[in-house]
């Protein structure tokens, strides 16, 4: 198949005199770009304590489309006491669980003129392969940020649902919904789990009580402790990261609210240099106990469909560029993530690389970015899974109402 003929220059720009400085579109910053720490599982045994993403290079498993990641349960059986006890028949059996992680192809390409009248139109604007390469790099970086959020919410990046992998996206089993009296129970049946989440969101409501505030942070800290979420090491100390949807930042910092957090958490200017260097500039809002609040301008949304079971839940994400597919109505929910140690597994046998194509003696030239990658939520289970056999102690989905913001 030949290279697709690129678009001609916008007619409004084809004129005798012009300003040849095109302005690049300003896009949302992505906290996951700054907070990602690389770790190759093939080069170590223990998962490090300072990473959000466990990266697995699949070259050691060439010929496979998936790999198994194991997990070992801590010893917790009762000990034997006294000098009259023996160990025979009372040994504890090591208990392991595992998960399969997958990868699939990802690609995107652009087309440009390489000579001719339309090339002449474009060259004054420096619309060339150098600029296209930079934009492809930005595109892929934003795409990976999208995949991280998809895996945190839906357990898999969307490319793993396509041929030849054909996996089904499901919901993260661990939720903590603001203003919900009961948190949704996990169920191995996807529709049942969807109904449980939807019922909890509906019960929480869409009013101010369902938005981020100091009461939620106290309850979240209790939930972290009671569920033994594994902490990160941040700036030399242990802690967690809460990605705060931009809409919820208003509620958290609104001084008119009696439950505002603004007067109670540690401000960024009191962080040590190591803590400050971890976060993208201007994104960290402060620290509540050992939870760092980081604004996420690309936070997903979730929309409930239906008035009774079976419900549907539709996530909305910011895709690369200005392609924002989130539901910004007041009935939607904002989604943040409480992140502990390595909640994501990034499985990549082939890093991003570029290929060229051309047509008509390179009059039209195309450049594409290609990789093989898959982002998976780190979650372990038995071969035969049950509603309670899963192990996921690395992140929590935090859901809030999108109430109206006023000046």
The 8 nearest C-alpha neighbors of each residue, nearest first, counted from 0:
[[1, 2, 3, 358, 356, 357, 4, 365],
 [2, 0, 358, 3, 357, 356, 4, 359],
 [1, 3, 357, 358, 4, 365, 356, 0],
 [2, 4, 5, 1, 110, 365, 363, 0],
 [3, 5, 2, 363, 6, 110, 111, 112],
 [6, 4, 110, 111, 3, 7, 112, 363],
 [7, 5, 8, 4, 111, 110, 9, 112],
 [6, 8, 9, 117, 5, 10, 120, 121],
 [7, 9, 10, 6, 121, 120, 12, 117],
 [8, 10, 11, 12, 7, 13, 6, 120],
 [9, 11, 13, 12, 8, 7, 14, 120],
 [12, 10, 9, 13, 14, 8, 17, 15],
 [11, 13, 10, 9, 14, 8, 17, 120],
 [14, 12, 10, 11, 120, 9, 8, 15],
 [15, 13, 16, 12, 17, 11, 10, 120],
 [14, 16, 17, 13, 12, 18, 120, 11],
 [17, 15, 14, 18, 13, 19, 12, 123],
 [16, 18, 19, 14, 15, 12, 13, 123],
 [17, 19, 20, 16, 21, 124, 123, 12],
 [18, 20, 124, 123, 17, 21, 125, 16],
 [21, 19, 18, 22, 124, 125, 123, 17],
 [22, 20, 19, 23, 124, 18, 125, 126],
 [21, 23, 24, 20, 25, 19, 124, 18],
 [24, 22, 25, 21, 26, 134, 20, 130],
 [23, 25, 26, 22, 320, 321, 21, 27],
 [24, 26, 23, 27, 22, 320, 321, 28],
 [27, 25, 24, 28, 320, 321, 319, 23],
 [28, 26, 296, 29, 297, 25, 320, 321],
 [27, 29, 26, 30, 296, 297, 295, 32],
 [28, 30, 31, 32, 27, 297, 144, 295],
 [29, 31, 32, 33, 34, 295, 279, 28],
 [32, 30, 34, 33, 29, 35, 144, 147],
 [33, 31, 30, 29, 34, 35, 144, 140],
 [32, 34, 31, 30, 35, 279, 278, 29],
 [35, 33, 31, 32, 30, 36, 278, 277],
 [34, 36, 33, 31, 32, 51, 52, 37],
 [37, 35, 50, 52, 51, 34, 38, 49],
 [38, 36, 54, 35, 52, 39, 53, 50],
 [37, 39, 54, 53, 40, 36, 55, 52],
 [38, 40, 55, 54, 41, 42, 56, 37],
 [39, 41, 55, 42, 43, 38, 54, 44],
 [40, 42, 39, 43, 55, 56, 59, 44],
 [43, 41, 40, 39, 44, 38, 55, 45],
 [44, 42, 40, 41, 45, 39, 46, 38],
 [43, 45, 46, 40, 42, 41, 47, 39],
 [46, 44, 43, 47, 40, 48, 42, 38],
 [45, 47, 48, 44, 43, 53, 40, 341],
 [48, 46, 49, 45, 50, 38, 340, 341],
 [47, 49, 231, 232, 340, 50, 46, 230],
 [50, 48, 232, 231, 47, 233, 340, 51],
 [49, 51, 36, 341, 52, 48, 340, 47],
 [52, 50, 341, 35, 340, 342, 36, 343],
 [53, 51, 343, 341, 50, 344, 54, 35],
 [52, 54, 344, 38, 341, 345, 343, 55],
 [53, 55, 345, 38, 39, 344, 346, 52],
 [56, 54, 346, 39, 40, 57, 345, 347],
 [55, 57, 348, 347, 58, 39, 346, 54],
 [56, 58, 348, 60, 59, 347, 55, 61],
 [59, 57, 60, 61, 348, 56, 349, 347],
 [58, 60, 57, 61, 56, 41, 348, 62],
 [61, 59, 57, 58, 63, 62, 66, 65],
 [62, 60, 58, 63, 59, 57, 348, 64],
 [61, 63, 60, 64, 58, 65, 59, 57],
 [64, 62, 61, 65, 60, 66, 57, 101],
 [65, 63, 101, 102, 62, 66, 103, 164],
 [66, 64, 101, 100, 63, 99, 102, 67],
 [65, 67, 100, 99, 68, 101, 64, 63],
 [66, 68, 99, 98, 100, 69, 97, 65],
 [69, 67, 98, 97, 99, 66, 70, 100],
 [68, 70, 97, 96, 67, 98, 71, 95],
 [69, 71, 96, 95, 97, 72, 379, 68],
 [72, 70, 95, 94, 96, 73, 69, 93],
 [71, 73, 94, 95, 74, 70, 93, 96],
 [74, 72, 75, 71, 94, 93, 95, 76],
 [73, 75, 76, 72, 93, 91, 94, 92],
 [74, 76, 73, 77, 91, 72, 78, 93],
 [77, 75, 74, 78, 91, 90, 92, 89],
 [76, 78, 75, 79, 91, 74, 89, 80],
 [79, 77, 76, 80, 75, 89, 86, 90],
 [78, 80, 84, 77, 81, 86, 85, 89],
 [81, 79, 78, 84, 82, 83, 85, 77],
 [80, 82, 83, 84, 79, 85, 78, 86],
 [81, 83, 84, 80, 85, 79, 86, 78],
 [82, 84, 81, 85, 80, 79, 86, 87],
 [85, 83, 82, 81, 79, 80, 86, 87],
 [86, 84, 87, 83, 79, 89, 82, 88],
 [85, 87, 89, 88, 90, 84, 79, 78],
 [88, 86, 89, 85, 90, 84, 91, 79],
 [87, 89, 90, 86, 85, 91, 92, 84],
 [90, 88, 86, 87, 91, 85, 79, 78],
 [91, 89, 88, 86, 92, 87, 76, 78],
 [90, 92, 89, 93, 76, 74, 75, 94],
 [93, 91, 94, 90, 74, 76, 89, 95],
 [92, 94, 91, 95, 72, 71, 74, 73],
 [95, 93, 72, 71, 92, 96, 73, 74],
 [94, 96, 71, 70, 72, 93, 97, 69],
 [97, 95, 380, 70, 381, 379, 69, 71],
 [98, 96, 69, 379, 68, 380, 70, 67],
 [97, 99, 379, 68, 67, 100, 380, 69],
 [98, 100, 67, 66, 65, 68, 101, 97],
 [101, 99, 65, 66, 375, 67, 98, 346],
 [100, 102, 65, 373, 64, 99, 346, 66],
 [101, 103, 373, 372, 346, 371, 159, 64],
 [104, 102, 371, 372, 159, 373, 158, 105],
 [103, 105, 371, 370, 372, 106, 102, 158],
 [106, 104, 370, 369, 371, 103, 372, 158],
 [107, 105, 369, 368, 370, 104, 367, 108],
 [106, 108, 368, 367, 369, 105, 109, 135],
 [367, 109, 107, 366, 368, 365, 106, 110],
 [108, 110, 366, 365, 367, 111, 131, 107],
 [111, 109, 365, 5, 364, 366, 3, 363],
 [112, 110, 364, 5, 363, 365, 113, 109],
 [111, 113, 363, 118, 362, 114, 364, 117],
 [112, 114, 362, 363, 118, 364, 361, 111],
 [115, 113, 118, 362, 112, 116, 119, 117],
 [116, 114, 118, 117, 119, 362, 113, 112],
 [115, 117, 119, 118, 120, 114, 121, 112],
 [118, 116, 120, 119, 115, 121, 7, 112],
 [117, 119, 114, 112, 121, 115, 120, 116],
 [118, 120, 116, 117, 122, 121, 115, 114],
 [121, 119, 117, 118, 122, 116, 123, 8],
 [122, 120, 118, 124, 119, 126, 123, 117],
 [121, 123, 125, 124, 119, 126, 120, 118],
 [124, 122, 125, 121, 19, 120, 119, 126],
 [123, 125, 19, 122, 126, 121, 20, 21],
 [126, 124, 122, 123, 127, 121, 130, 19],
 [127, 125, 124, 121, 122, 130, 128, 131],
 [128, 126, 129, 125, 130, 131, 122, 111],
 [127, 129, 131, 130, 132, 126, 111, 366],
 [130, 128, 132, 131, 127, 133, 126, 125],
 [129, 131, 133, 128, 132, 127, 134, 126],
 [130, 132, 128, 134, 129, 133, 135, 127],
 [133, 131, 135, 129, 130, 134, 128, 136],
 [134, 132, 136, 130, 135, 131, 137, 129],
 [133, 135, 137, 131, 136, 132, 138, 130],
 [136, 134, 138, 132, 133, 137, 131, 139],
 [137, 135, 133, 139, 134, 138, 132, 140],
 [136, 138, 134, 140, 135, 139, 141, 133],
 [137, 139, 135, 141, 136, 140, 319, 134],
 [138, 140, 142, 136, 141, 137, 143, 135],
 [141, 139, 137, 143, 142, 138, 136, 144],
 [140, 142, 144, 319, 138, 139, 143, 137],
 [143, 141, 139, 145, 144, 140, 319, 138],
 [142, 144, 146, 140, 145, 141, 139, 147],
 [145, 143, 141, 147, 142, 146, 31, 140],
 [146, 144, 142, 143, 148, 147, 149, 318],
 [145, 147, 156, 143, 149, 144, 148, 150],
 [148, 146, 144, 150, 149, 145, 143, 151],
 [147, 149, 151, 145, 150, 146, 152, 144],
 [148, 150, 146, 152, 156, 153, 147, 151],
 [151, 149, 154, 155, 153, 156, 147, 376],
 [152, 150, 148, 149, 154, 376, 153, 147],
 [151, 153, 149, 171, 150, 170, 154, 148],
 [152, 154, 170, 169, 150, 149, 168, 155],
 [153, 155, 150, 376, 151, 375, 171, 152],
 [156, 154, 150, 375, 153, 168, 374, 157],
 [157, 155, 146, 150, 374, 149, 158, 159],
 [156, 158, 159, 160, 155, 146, 149, 168],
 [159, 157, 160, 161, 156, 103, 105, 373],
 [158, 160, 157, 161, 164, 166, 103, 156],
 [159, 161, 165, 166, 158, 157, 167, 164],
 [162, 160, 165, 159, 158, 164, 163, 166],
 [163, 161, 164, 165, 160, 159, 103, 158],
 [162, 164, 165, 161, 103, 160, 159, 166],
 [165, 163, 162, 166, 159, 161, 160, 103],
 [166, 164, 160, 161, 162, 163, 159, 167],
 [165, 167, 160, 164, 159, 168, 161, 155],
 [168, 166, 160, 169, 165, 155, 159, 157],
 [167, 169, 153, 155, 154, 166, 170, 160],
 [170, 168, 153, 154, 167, 189, 171, 155],
 [169, 171, 153, 152, 172, 154, 168, 192],
 [170, 172, 152, 173, 153, 154, 151, 169],
 [173, 171, 185, 170, 174, 184, 391, 186],
 [172, 174, 395, 171, 396, 175, 394, 185],
 [175, 173, 396, 395, 397, 176, 172, 182],
 [174, 176, 397, 182, 396, 177, 395, 398],
 [175, 177, 398, 179, 397, 174, 178, 399],
 [176, 178, 209, 179, 399, 398, 215, 210],
 [179, 177, 203, 209, 208, 180, 176, 204],
 [180, 178, 203, 181, 177, 176, 199, 202],
 [179, 181, 178, 182, 203, 202, 199, 177],
 [182, 180, 179, 183, 199, 176, 184, 202],
 [181, 183, 175, 199, 179, 184, 176, 174],
 [184, 182, 195, 196, 199, 185, 181, 174],
 [185, 183, 195, 182, 186, 192, 172, 196],
 [184, 186, 172, 192, 386, 183, 187, 173],
 [185, 187, 386, 192, 188, 191, 184, 189],
 [186, 188, 386, 189, 385, 185, 192, 384],
 [189, 187, 186, 191, 190, 192, 193, 185],
 [188, 190, 192, 191, 187, 193, 169, 186],
 [191, 189, 193, 192, 188, 194, 309, 310],
 [192, 190, 194, 193, 188, 189, 186, 195],
 [191, 193, 186, 195, 189, 194, 190, 185],
 [194, 192, 190, 196, 191, 195, 189, 197],
 [193, 195, 191, 197, 192, 196, 310, 198],
 [196, 194, 192, 183, 198, 193, 197, 191],
 [197, 195, 183, 199, 193, 194, 198, 200],
 [196, 198, 194, 200, 199, 195, 201, 193],
 [197, 199, 201, 195, 200, 196, 194, 202],
 [200, 198, 202, 196, 197, 201, 179, 183],
 [201, 199, 203, 197, 202, 198, 196, 204],
 [200, 202, 198, 204, 203, 199, 197, 205],
 [201, 203, 199, 200, 204, 198, 179, 180],
 [204, 202, 179, 178, 200, 201, 209, 199],
 [205, 203, 201, 202, 206, 209, 200, 400],
 [204, 206, 400, 209, 402, 330, 401, 203],
 [207, 205, 208, 209, 204, 402, 400, 210],
 [206, 208, 209, 210, 402, 205, 400, 250],
 [209, 207, 206, 210, 178, 177, 205, 204],
 [208, 210, 178, 177, 400, 207, 399, 206],
 [211, 209, 399, 400, 207, 208, 212, 177],
 [210, 212, 251, 247, 250, 215, 399, 209],
 [213, 211, 251, 215, 214, 258, 259, 260],
 [212, 214, 216, 260, 215, 258, 259, 217],
 [215, 213, 217, 216, 212, 218, 258, 211],
 [214, 216, 218, 213, 217, 212, 219, 211],
 [215, 217, 219, 213, 218, 214, 220, 212],
 [218, 216, 220, 214, 215, 219, 213, 221],
 [217, 219, 215, 221, 220, 216, 222, 214],
 [220, 218, 222, 216, 221, 217, 215, 223],
 [221, 219, 223, 217, 222, 218, 216, 224],
 [220, 222, 218, 224, 219, 223, 225, 217],
 [221, 223, 219, 225, 220, 224, 226, 218],
 [224, 222, 220, 228, 226, 221, 225, 227],
 [225, 223, 227, 221, 222, 226, 220, 228],
 [224, 226, 222, 227, 223, 221, 228, 220],
 [225, 227, 223, 224, 228, 222, 392, 221],
 [228, 226, 224, 225, 223, 229, 392, 222],
 [227, 229, 392, 223, 393, 226, 230, 339],
 [228, 230, 339, 340, 393, 392, 227, 231],
 [231, 229, 339, 238, 340, 239, 237, 228],
 [230, 232, 340, 49, 339, 48, 238, 237],
 [231, 233, 237, 49, 236, 48, 235, 238],
 [234, 232, 236, 235, 237, 274, 231, 238],
 [233, 235, 274, 273, 236, 232, 277, 271],
 [234, 236, 233, 232, 237, 273, 274, 49],
 [237, 235, 232, 233, 234, 238, 231, 274],
 [238, 236, 232, 231, 230, 233, 235, 289],
 [237, 239, 289, 230, 231, 290, 232, 233],
 [238, 240, 290, 339, 230, 338, 231, 291],
 [239, 241, 291, 338, 290, 337, 292, 242],
 [242, 240, 337, 292, 336, 291, 243, 293],
 [243, 241, 293, 335, 336, 295, 294, 292],
 [242, 244, 294, 295, 335, 293, 241, 245],
 [245, 243, 295, 298, 247, 246, 335, 294],
 [244, 246, 248, 247, 296, 294, 295, 243],
 [245, 247, 244, 248, 249, 401, 250, 333],
 [248, 246, 250, 249, 244, 245, 211, 251],
 [249, 247, 251, 245, 250, 246, 252, 243],
 [248, 250, 247, 252, 251, 253, 246, 245],
 [251, 249, 253, 247, 248, 252, 211, 212],
 [250, 252, 248, 212, 260, 259, 249, 211],
 [253, 251, 261, 249, 250, 259, 260, 254],
 [254, 252, 250, 255, 249, 259, 256, 251],
 [255, 253, 256, 259, 252, 261, 257, 260],
 [256, 254, 253, 257, 259, 258, 252, 250],
 [257, 255, 259, 258, 254, 253, 250, 252],
 [256, 258, 259, 255, 254, 260, 253, 213],
 [257, 259, 256, 213, 212, 260, 214, 251],
 [260, 258, 256, 251, 261, 257, 252, 254],
 [259, 261, 213, 263, 251, 262, 252, 212],
 [260, 262, 252, 259, 263, 264, 251, 254],
 [263, 261, 260, 264, 259, 254, 252, 265],
 [262, 264, 260, 261, 265, 287, 259, 213],
 [263, 265, 287, 286, 285, 266, 262, 261],
 [264, 266, 286, 285, 287, 267, 269, 263],
 [265, 267, 285, 268, 269, 264, 286, 284],
 [266, 268, 285, 269, 270, 265, 284, 283],
 [269, 267, 266, 270, 271, 275, 265, 285],
 [268, 270, 267, 266, 271, 265, 285, 275],
 [271, 269, 267, 268, 274, 275, 272, 266],
 [270, 272, 274, 273, 275, 269, 234, 268],
 [271, 273, 275, 274, 276, 270, 234, 277],
 [274, 272, 234, 276, 275, 271, 277, 235],
 [275, 273, 234, 271, 272, 276, 277, 270],
 [274, 276, 272, 273, 277, 270, 278, 271],
 [275, 277, 273, 274, 278, 272, 279, 234],
 [278, 276, 275, 274, 34, 273, 279, 234],
 [277, 279, 276, 275, 280, 283, 33, 34],
 [280, 278, 282, 33, 281, 30, 277, 283],
 [279, 281, 282, 278, 283, 276, 275, 277],
 [280, 282, 283, 279, 284, 278, 294, 293],
 [283, 281, 294, 293, 279, 280, 284, 278],
 [282, 284, 293, 285, 281, 292, 294, 278],
 [285, 283, 292, 293, 282, 294, 267, 286],
 [286, 284, 266, 267, 265, 292, 283, 291],
 [285, 287, 291, 265, 264, 290, 292, 288],
 [286, 288, 264, 290, 289, 291, 265, 285],
 [287, 289, 290, 286, 264, 265, 291, 220],
 [288, 290, 238, 287, 239, 291, 286, 237],
 [291, 289, 239, 287, 286, 240, 288, 238],
 [292, 290, 286, 240, 285, 241, 239, 293],
 [291, 293, 241, 284, 285, 286, 283, 240],
 [294, 292, 283, 242, 282, 284, 243, 241],
 [293, 295, 243, 282, 242, 244, 245, 283],
 [296, 294, 244, 298, 297, 243, 242, 245],
 [295, 297, 245, 298, 27, 244, 294, 28],
 [298, 296, 295, 317, 299, 29, 27, 316],
 [297, 299, 244, 295, 296, 334, 335, 300],
 [300, 298, 316, 334, 315, 297, 333, 325],
 [301, 299, 333, 315, 332, 334, 314, 325],
 [300, 302, 314, 332, 313, 331, 315, 312],
 [303, 301, 331, 313, 312, 314, 332, 304],
 [304, 302, 312, 311, 197, 313, 305, 301],
 [305, 303, 311, 310, 312, 302, 306, 313],
 [304, 306, 310, 307, 303, 311, 308, 309],
 [305, 307, 304, 308, 310, 303, 309, 201],
 [308, 306, 305, 309, 310, 194, 198, 304],
 [309, 307, 310, 194, 306, 305, 311, 198],
 [308, 310, 307, 194, 311, 190, 305, 191],
 [311, 309, 308, 305, 194, 304, 307, 197],
 [310, 312, 304, 303, 313, 305, 309, 193],
 [313, 311, 303, 302, 304, 301, 314, 310],
 [312, 314, 302, 301, 311, 315, 303, 304],
 [315, 313, 301, 300, 302, 312, 316, 299],
 [314, 316, 325, 300, 324, 299, 326, 301],
 [317, 315, 299, 325, 324, 318, 323, 314],
 [316, 318, 323, 297, 324, 322, 325, 319],
 [317, 319, 322, 323, 316, 145, 320, 142],
 [320, 318, 141, 138, 142, 322, 321, 317],
 [319, 321, 322, 318, 26, 138, 141, 323],
 [320, 322, 323, 319, 26, 318, 317, 24],
 [321, 323, 318, 320, 319, 317, 324, 316],
 [322, 324, 317, 325, 321, 318, 316, 315],
 [323, 325, 315, 316, 317, 322, 326, 318],
 [326, 324, 315, 316, 300, 323, 327, 317],
 [325, 327, 328, 300, 315, 331, 324, 302],
 [326, 328, 325, 329, 331, 300, 401, 330],
 [329, 327, 330, 331, 326, 401, 402, 332],
 [330, 328, 401, 402, 331, 403, 327, 205],
 [329, 331, 328, 205, 332, 401, 302, 400],
 [332, 330, 302, 329, 328, 301, 401, 326],
 [331, 333, 400, 301, 300, 399, 401, 398],
 [332, 334, 300, 399, 398, 401, 400, 299],
 [335, 333, 398, 299, 300, 397, 298, 332],
 [336, 334, 397, 242, 243, 244, 396, 298],
 [335, 337, 396, 242, 397, 241, 395, 338],
 [336, 338, 241, 395, 394, 240, 396, 242],
 [339, 337, 394, 240, 239, 336, 241, 393],
 [340, 338, 230, 393, 239, 231, 229, 394],
 [339, 341, 231, 230, 393, 229, 51, 48],
 [342, 340, 51, 52, 50, 343, 53, 339],
 [341, 343, 393, 377, 394, 340, 51, 376],
 [344, 342, 52, 376, 377, 341, 375, 53],
 [343, 345, 53, 375, 52, 374, 54, 377],
 [346, 344, 54, 374, 373, 53, 55, 347],
 [347, 345, 55, 373, 372, 54, 102, 344],
 [346, 348, 372, 56, 349, 371, 57, 55],
 [347, 349, 57, 56, 58, 371, 350, 372],
 [350, 348, 371, 370, 347, 351, 372, 56],
 [351, 349, 370, 352, 347, 371, 348, 372],
 [350, 352, 370, 369, 368, 349, 353, 371],
 [351, 353, 369, 368, 350, 370, 354, 349],
 [354, 352, 368, 367, 369, 366, 355, 351],
 [353, 355, 367, 366, 368, 356, 352, 369],
 [356, 354, 366, 365, 367, 353, 357, 364],
 [355, 357, 365, 364, 366, 2, 354, 358],
 [356, 358, 364, 361, 363, 365, 2, 355],
 [359, 357, 361, 363, 360, 2, 362, 1],
 [358, 360, 362, 361, 363, 357, 364, 1],
 [361, 359, 358, 362, 357, 363, 364, 113],
 [362, 360, 357, 358, 363, 359, 364, 113],
 [363, 361, 113, 114, 359, 360, 112, 358],
 [364, 362, 112, 361, 358, 357, 113, 111],
 [363, 365, 357, 111, 361, 110, 356, 112],
 [366, 364, 110, 356, 109, 355, 357, 111],
 [367, 365, 355, 108, 109, 354, 356, 110],
 [108, 366, 368, 354, 107, 353, 109, 369],
 [367, 369, 353, 107, 106, 352, 108, 351],
 [370, 368, 106, 351, 352, 105, 353, 367],
 [371, 369, 351, 350, 349, 105, 104, 372],
 [372, 370, 104, 349, 103, 347, 105, 348],
 [371, 373, 347, 102, 346, 103, 370, 104],
 [372, 374, 102, 346, 101, 345, 103, 156],
 [373, 375, 345, 156, 344, 155, 150, 346],
 [376, 374, 155, 344, 150, 154, 343, 377],
 [375, 377, 154, 343, 150, 151, 378, 342],
 [378, 376, 343, 342, 344, 375, 391, 379],
 [377, 379, 391, 390, 376, 98, 380, 389],
 [378, 380, 97, 390, 98, 96, 389, 391],
 [381, 379, 389, 96, 97, 388, 384, 390],
 [380, 382, 383, 384, 96, 388, 97, 379],
 [381, 383, 384, 380, 96, 97, 98, 385],
 [384, 382, 381, 385, 380, 388, 389, 386],
 [385, 383, 381, 382, 380, 388, 386, 389],
 [384, 386, 388, 387, 187, 383, 389, 186],
 [385, 387, 186, 187, 185, 388, 384, 389],
 [388, 386, 385, 389, 185, 384, 186, 390],
 [387, 389, 385, 380, 386, 384, 381, 390],
 [390, 388, 380, 387, 379, 391, 378, 384],
 [391, 389, 379, 378, 380, 392, 388, 96],
 [390, 392, 378, 393, 389, 379, 377, 394],
 [393, 391, 228, 229, 394, 390, 227, 226],
 [392, 394, 339, 342, 228, 340, 229, 391],
 [393, 395, 338, 337, 339, 342, 392, 336],
 [396, 394, 337, 173, 174, 336, 397, 175],
 [395, 397, 174, 336, 175, 335, 173, 398],
 [398, 396, 335, 175, 336, 176, 334, 174],
 [397, 399, 176, 334, 333, 177, 332, 335],
 [400, 398, 210, 333, 332, 209, 177, 401],
 [401, 399, 332, 205, 209, 210, 402, 333],
 [400, 402, 329, 332, 333, 331, 399, 403],
 [403, 401, 329, 400, 206, 207, 205, 404],
 [402, 404, 405, 329, 401, 207, 328, 246],
 [405, 403, 402, 406, 249, 246, 250, 401],
 [406, 404, 403, 249, 402, 250, 253, 246],
 [405, 404, 403, 249, 253, 255, 250, 254]]
